[in-house]
Amino acid sequence: MAKQAQTPFLEEWLRSHSGSGSSISISSGRPSSVSARAIIQAWTELRDSLQYQSFHPNHFQSLRTLFDSQSSLYVADPQARLLLSILSSSNLSLPHESYPLFLRLLYIWVRKSTKPSSVLVDSAVEVVARLFSIQFDTRKSSSLFSQGILLLGAFSVVPVASEHSKTVCLELLCRLLEEEYQLIGSSEELIPDILGGIGYALSSSGKAHFAQILNSLLGIWGKEGGPHGNVSHGLIILHLIEWVLSSFINSCSLDKINVFSKEFLEISKVSYLPFAVVMAAAGVLRAASKTIPSGVGLDTVLSLRTSAEERIEAVTRDLISKTGGFTNLVNDPEVGFLLQCVSLALVRSGPVSCRASLLTCLASALLTEIFPLQKFYTKILNHPHDNLAGLMVNEVKEHLGSVPFKEAGAITGVFCNQYVSVDEENKGVVENLIWAYCQNIYLGHRQVALMLRGREAELLGDLEKITESAFLMVVVFALAVTKYRLNSKFARENQMEISIRILVSFSCVEYFRRMRLPEYMDTIRGVVVSVQEYESACVSFVESMPSYADLTNQKGFSYLQKMEYQWYKDEVQTARILFYLRVIPTCVERLPDLTFRKIVAPIMFLYMGHPNGKVARASHSMFVAFISSGKDANHDERVLLKEQLVFYYIQRSLEGYPDITPFDGMASGVAALVRHLPAGSSAIFYTIHTLIEKANNLCREVLTQEVDLWKNWQGESQPCKKMLELLLRLISLVDVQVLPNLLKLLAQLIVQLPKDGQNMVLNEIYSQVAESDDVTRKPTLVSWVQSLSYLCAQATSGSANSKSLESEENSASALSMGPLSWNRISARL
């Protein structure tokens, strides 16, 4: 038989596979620790009850004590005889609630006893049959019903039971299921017990009873007043069929296998609900995928697999037909439930043949049931002023704890395996569904995040746990698409199109990325190569980026009409633009100047002012990539565009420094423009003049506030020191046409610094000049440094003779000298 996780109780094994958690039922009892002394005392009191022909509350408590200790309890034949004597005594008036406990103790005896007395088993069957045939109507309850079904099923598989006793058990079980099925749905936690009894009965019954019991298993869910199926019930059916069929296969019971195949796989009955059929077929596949003994032919197993797959496919085809291929799917709970069952069935079945209907159902299950983000977004956005915590938090948390969501990774794996082998048409349909889903959750989560942030942090956090898993699904699927489509079998145009769609989809889900995935990086590398080689592909990708107007002026967000929209607080949108800022540099060489000017440049400059340093640095990197492009060709238009952009770049960078603009990003941009613009470009002169002016202003601000600032060049870097470092770095970067102007302006700035500042800067300049191996500019630099040192020394000696008050005033106004002073210093240099 199928392994039962080291428990003799089938119902507990089924419950452990149902994903329903640790619900306490009549079967499992209360989780308590009962001492051996208490167990012995309980049996003693029950003997007293029989001896004195009375049953008092203390006797019921003894019964409860034994029940609570069932995990460690062993019931021997003498104790079972005691229980049967009490049950069959006409002088004892037993409370109704005691009967399920008596039956449970008898069940423990039957399942844990290795060789019970055949006479005692037959006697027990007679007592239980009398109880249900004569007295059940007066003591009817769901707990008594469930324990009766479980015990009757267990009796039917006891090897020492007579054929007559087995027949009595099976007939009584069939009658109870047929007449009292309404009791099944009255207590949800008892269903595993009832199905466990059905499982025992199926494994032991012959052809006469098998069909009737199987009809009850698969048909009760659709009956009026019967139980309503859910995912947990479906999983129990799956593993129950696995257990039953495995017992047939392991015992080489070919006759029973043939009966099972005929009654379930070959005959389609209207009374069987689709979810039960799918789960039962999955149980067949699971049993057939295990090691097969030599007594069972391979043809038999293959026939079981093929028939089971066909049953599942028939259900999925019918579902697609009824829903119109999920193109206009309304939020139908029944359809959603069946999709969940199909996805879990395929996950737990093992390898399954690829079929188009399975792929379509898996895609729909993932997008609407496993990751039902659009449903949640719609509910939230339709109730912007309601108490969302009470309305949605519990529903989202319940979904996070559901079995389908926990199995999302495995379902995605099956989905990708199905995708690889289906035809091109269905591949295309599924791809479009996934890419459209990425766009939809981007738009939905943007609105929800703006609405909930600061209001419902818990709800937003739980939603983003779902989005993280959805992101992983998209990445894994995109990698499968990349491996299949980006090869020589497909035309370049097709490869470019799919690459662009993957990149756009990744941009939509970038906000949900919380880790560095190898699959993500592999996919990015594969699709970027297909895009960056072709100008049309680069342009298409860039044009997919939201426009500047869309980024800064949101329309269509009705709930935001009374609020001021601030683009830099839109984190979902920012993450998407950050993705573009990172990818566009890889294809900027192929990007036309007009496209960069109209689409990329405005957004690049906008996000240079983003308060998030990572985003701002990416914008600077984008500028560096563009300035560095076009090395292999002399494009006058691109050079002109570069020079035009430099003016606004410097203005935009410096107006946000040091509060927003990251220094390393700005420094890389300045270094790039002085390297790659034509020698003597007016943009470079403008850059140097503007940087000197900014440095002058920064140094003036700290001159009287930071007394010790200038004593240690390697100490904490203040904005003014960083700006000086950048200017000194430019000495070795600018071309010789610009160098004299840079040296003149830099010297004018340095001589205005305090003595400590002059010494610090001069020491740094000495080091740079000494280490320089540039024979062209080194002589000029040596002469310049000597002159600068002389001027600094003169300025220092002159100020040393001033009075204390005058010295402070001069220091404070040193950097605000008039044009005459600047010209005098320039002439002396």
Buried (B, 14 or more C-beta within 10 A) or exposed (E): BBEBEEBBBBBBBBBBBBBBEEEEBBBBBEEEEBEEEBBEEBBEBBBBBBEEEEBEEEBBEBBBBBBBBBBEBEBEBEBBBBBBBBBBBEEBEBEEBBBBBBBBBBBBBBBBBEEBBBEBBBBBBBBBBEBBEEEBEEBEBBBBBBBBBBBBBBBBBBEBBBEEBBBBBBBBBBEBBEEBBBBBBBBBBBBBBBBBBBBBBBBBBEEEBBBBBBBBBBBBBBBEEBBEBBBBBBBBBBBBBBBBBBBBBBBBBBEBBBBBBEBBBEEEEEEBBBBBBBBBBBBBBBBBBBEBEEEBEEEBBEBBBEBBBBBBBBBBBEBBEEBEBBEEBEEEEEBBBBBBBBBBBBBBBBEBEBBBBBBBBBBBBBBBBBBBBBBBBBBBBEEBEEEBBEBBBEBBBEBEEBBBBBBBEBBBBBBBBBBEEBEEEBBEBBBEBBBEBBBBBBBBBBBBBBBBEEEBEEBBEBBBBBBBBBBBBBBBBBBBBBBBBBEEEBEEEEBBBBBBBBBBBBBBBBBBBEEEBEBBEBBBEBBBBBBBBBBEBBBBBBEBBBEBEEBBEBEEBEEBEEEEBEBBEBBBBBBBBBBBBBBBBBBBBBBBBEBBBBBBBBBBBBBBBBEBBEBBBBBBBBBBBBBBBBEEEEEEEBBEBBBEBBBEBBEBBBEBBBEBBBBEBBBBBBBBBBBBBEEEBEBBBBBBBBBBEBBBBBBBBBBEEBEEBBEEBEEEEBBBBBBBBBBBBBBBBBBEEBBEBBBBBBBBBBBBBBBBBBBBBBEBBEEBBEEBEEEEBEEBBEEBBEBBBEBBEEBBEEBEEEEEEEEEEEBEEBBEBEEEBBEEBEEEB
